[in-house]
Amino acid sequence: MRKFYITFSAFLAITSFYAQSNTDTSLDKAVLKQALRYADSDVAKKSMYDIIAKEGDNSTYKDSLAYLYFNDRKYPSCYMVCADVLSKDGSKQQILEMQAVSLENMGAYDKAAQTYAKLTVKSGNNYHAYKLANLYFALKKYDEAMSAVKKAQELKDTGEIKVSYAVNKNYQQQVALLAAISNLKGLIEFEQEKLDLAKLSFQKAVEIQEDFVLAKENLEAVIAGKQVKKE
């Protein structure tokens, strides 16, 4: 019977080769680049998983994986990846925002509100405060919603953010954020049976944007003693 011998130096060389091949991500990154170029998110995600497995638990590609899941509207997966990333670095605001949006789309409004509350503190962004107020309003926590909407009014507005409203089945109206905040404040006040204040808030929303259909309808409803339209 023939016997095969391997020297210790040769053994180290082979071991080193396999260790390197198991951690080399160059091919995975090349595939990822091509997949993103061809808009193939499934292949891109597979490549990211391979890279993460090789780079370890602290791989920055987890952030990119969260973005892919978010863009594909796979919110449960996005939420779980975001939670993993944030457990190691809670300062990442964009990851925190994706987590908040994912929770909202999953219908987990309580957890989404908790996340938006953290995000508002970190960002000082009036849109985040507006989203928080909206969630509290949906949960019928009107006192908390009012606190959040007042915070949104206090924070600086860039004038860049628009909020979309369904006017009918075929038309979505883009509304200035400040007008949307005033309309939401009016809705909260209406639910709190503060009709005079609700009227003033709807008037302010219309003053900010004259063609704001929903706010005009809500103002007319309050004056006529009818039910307002919720967001």
C-alpha positions as a printed Julia matrix, in Angstrom:
231×3 Matrix{Float64}:
   0.0    0.0     0.0
   1.35   3.36   -0.98
   1.78   5.87    1.79
   1.36   9.61    1.32
   3.24  12.04    3.52
   2.73  15.75    3.88
   5.26  18.07    5.42
   4.25  20.47    8.16
   5.05  23.48    6.0
   2.87  22.13    3.21
   0.05  21.55    5.68
   0.28  25.17    6.84
   0.22  26.38    3.24
  -2.92  24.38    2.42
  -4.65  25.46    5.64
  -3.79  29.09    4.93
  -5.19  28.78    1.39
  -8.54  27.42    2.56
  -8.79  29.98    5.37
  -8.16  32.76    2.86
 -10.66  31.37    0.35
 -13.32  31.13    3.06
 -12.91  34.81    3.96
 -12.19  36.31    0.53
 -15.15  38.46   -0.46
 -13.83  39.8    -3.77
 -15.94  37.46   -5.93
 -19.04  38.05   -3.78
 -18.6   41.82   -4.13
 -18.16  41.49   -7.91
 -21.4   39.49   -8.12
 -23.12  42.03   -5.88
 -22.01  44.92   -8.07
 -23.32  43.18  -11.17
 -26.61  42.23   -9.5
 -27.22  45.82   -8.4
 -26.37  47.02  -11.89
 -29.02  44.69  -13.33
 -31.52  45.47  -10.53
 -31.61  41.84   -9.38
 -32.28  42.27   -5.68
 -32.53  38.54   -4.96
 -29.01  37.86   -6.21
 -27.79  41.04   -4.5
 -29.22  39.9    -1.16
 -27.65  36.44   -1.58
 -24.26  38.05   -2.23
 -24.66  40.28    0.82
 -25.44  37.26    2.99
 -22.27  35.57    1.72
 -20.21  38.7     2.46
 -21.72  39.05    5.95
 -21.02  35.39    6.7
 -17.37  35.88    5.76
 -16.85  39.3     7.35
 -18.55  38.38   10.61
 -21.22  39.81   12.85
 -19.98  43.41   12.56
 -20.12  43.52    8.76
 -21.28  46.89    7.45
 -23.11  45.06    4.66
 -25.95  44.48    7.12
 -26.84  48.15    6.61
 -27.0   47.61    2.84
 -29.08  44.46    3.33
 -31.59  46.46    5.38
 -31.87  49.0     2.54
 -32.53  46.24    0.0
 -35.27  44.7     2.11
 -36.76  48.15    2.66
 -36.78  48.98   -1.05
 -38.43  45.62   -1.76
 -41.02  46.38    0.95
 -40.12  43.23    2.83
 -40.73  44.96    6.12
 -40.46  42.04    8.59
 -37.0   41.15    7.24
 -35.99  44.82    7.15
 -37.1   45.25   10.75
 -35.05  42.27   11.95
 -31.89  43.39   10.14
 -32.32  46.94   11.5
 -32.79  45.6    15.02
 -29.54  43.65   14.68
 -27.62  46.68   13.38
 -29.03  49.0    16.06
 -28.17  46.55   18.84
 -24.52  47.26   18.02
 -24.79  50.93   17.05
 -27.92  52.81   18.09
 -26.74  56.1    16.56
 -27.65  55.2    12.95
 -30.66  57.41   12.25
 -31.43  56.09    8.77
 -31.51  52.53   10.06
 -33.74  53.66   12.95
 -36.07  55.37   10.48
 -36.32  52.25    8.32
 -37.13  50.26   11.45
 -39.89  52.73   12.36
 -41.41  52.65    8.86
 -41.2   48.85    8.8
 -43.03  48.56   12.11
 -45.71  50.97   10.91
 -46.26  48.97    7.72
 -46.42  45.78    9.78
 -49.26  47.33   11.79
 -47.2   47.39   15.0
 -48.22  50.97   15.8
 -47.21  50.94   19.47
 -43.67  49.8    18.68
 -43.52  52.14   15.69
 -44.46  55.05   17.96
 -41.73  54.1    20.43
 -39.22  54.03   17.58
 -40.37  57.36   16.12
 -40.12  58.88   19.61
 -36.45  57.85   19.77
 -35.91  59.06   16.21
 -37.44  62.48   16.89
 -35.11  63.02   19.84
 -32.08  62.06   17.75
 -32.98  63.91   14.55
 -34.86  67.0    15.74
 -36.85  66.56   12.51
 -40.4   67.91   12.43
 -41.5   65.21    9.97
 -40.55  62.51   12.48
 -42.54  64.32   15.17
 -45.49  64.55   12.73
 -45.29  60.8    12.05
 -45.21  60.16   15.81
 -48.32  62.31   16.28
 -50.07  60.43   13.48
 -49.36  57.09   15.14
 -50.62  58.28   18.51
 -53.72  59.62   16.77
 -54.32  56.23   15.12
 -53.95  54.62   18.55
 -56.46  57.15   19.96
 -53.87  58.44   22.41
 -54.94  62.02   21.85
 -52.97  63.68   24.66
 -49.74  62.07   23.42
 -50.67  62.96   19.84
 -51.17  66.61   20.82
 -47.8   66.74   22.56
 -46.12  65.28   19.47
 -47.9   67.61   17.03
 -46.95  70.65   19.13
 -43.36  69.4    19.05
 -43.6   69.17   15.27
 -44.74  72.8    15.13
 -41.83  73.9    17.31
 -39.14  72.2    15.24
 -37.57  73.85   12.21
 -39.22  73.18    8.86
 -37.07  72.9     5.72
 -39.98  73.44    3.33
 -38.83  70.41    1.35
 -41.08  67.65    2.71
 -44.51  67.01    1.23
 -47.24  64.74    2.58
 -49.45  62.78    0.22
 -53.25  62.71    0.69
 -55.78  60.65   -1.25
 -58.36  63.13   -2.55
 -60.14  60.37   -4.44
 -59.35  56.99   -6.01
 -57.47  58.59   -8.87
 -55.75  61.6    -7.32
 -53.12  62.04   -4.61
 -52.47  65.6    -3.48
 -49.03  66.69   -2.3
 -49.32  68.97    0.7
 -46.73  71.07    2.52
 -45.7   69.47    5.81
 -46.65  72.53    7.89
 -50.16  72.43    6.44
 -50.39  68.71    7.19
 -49.28  69.31   10.78
 -52.0   71.95   11.28
 -54.63  69.66    9.77
 -53.59  66.83   12.09
 -53.74  69.2    15.06
 -57.3   70.05   14.04
 -58.22  66.36   13.88
 -56.85  65.79   17.38
 -58.71  68.81   18.73
 -61.9   67.6    17.07
 -61.58  64.23   18.83
 -60.97  66.08   22.1
 -64.21  68.0    21.43
 -62.34  71.31   21.22
 -64.26  72.43   18.14
 -63.25  76.11   18.22
 -59.58  75.18   18.33
 -60.08  72.56   15.61
 -61.65  75.23   13.39
 -58.64  77.51   13.89
 -56.2   74.68   13.09
 -58.02  73.78    9.86
 -58.1   77.47    8.92
 -54.35  77.7     9.46
 -53.79  74.61    7.29
 -55.75  76.26    4.46
 -53.85  79.53    4.94
 -50.57  77.66    4.53
 -51.81  75.87    1.4
 -54.96  77.29   -0.16
 -55.72  74.26   -2.32
 -55.43  71.75    0.56
 -58.6   69.8    -0.25
 -58.89  67.74    2.94
 -58.29  70.69    5.28
 -60.91  72.77    3.42
 -63.42  69.91    3.72
 -62.62  69.54    7.43
 -63.06  73.27    8.0
 -66.44  73.2     6.28
 -67.43  70.12    8.3
 -66.59  71.77   11.64
 -68.52  74.91   10.72
 -71.52  72.78    9.7
 -71.28  70.61   12.81
 -70.46  67.48   10.82
 -67.82  64.73   11.13
 -64.35  65.57    9.82
 -62.33  63.36    7.49
 -59.43  61.59    9.15
 -56.06  61.15    7.48
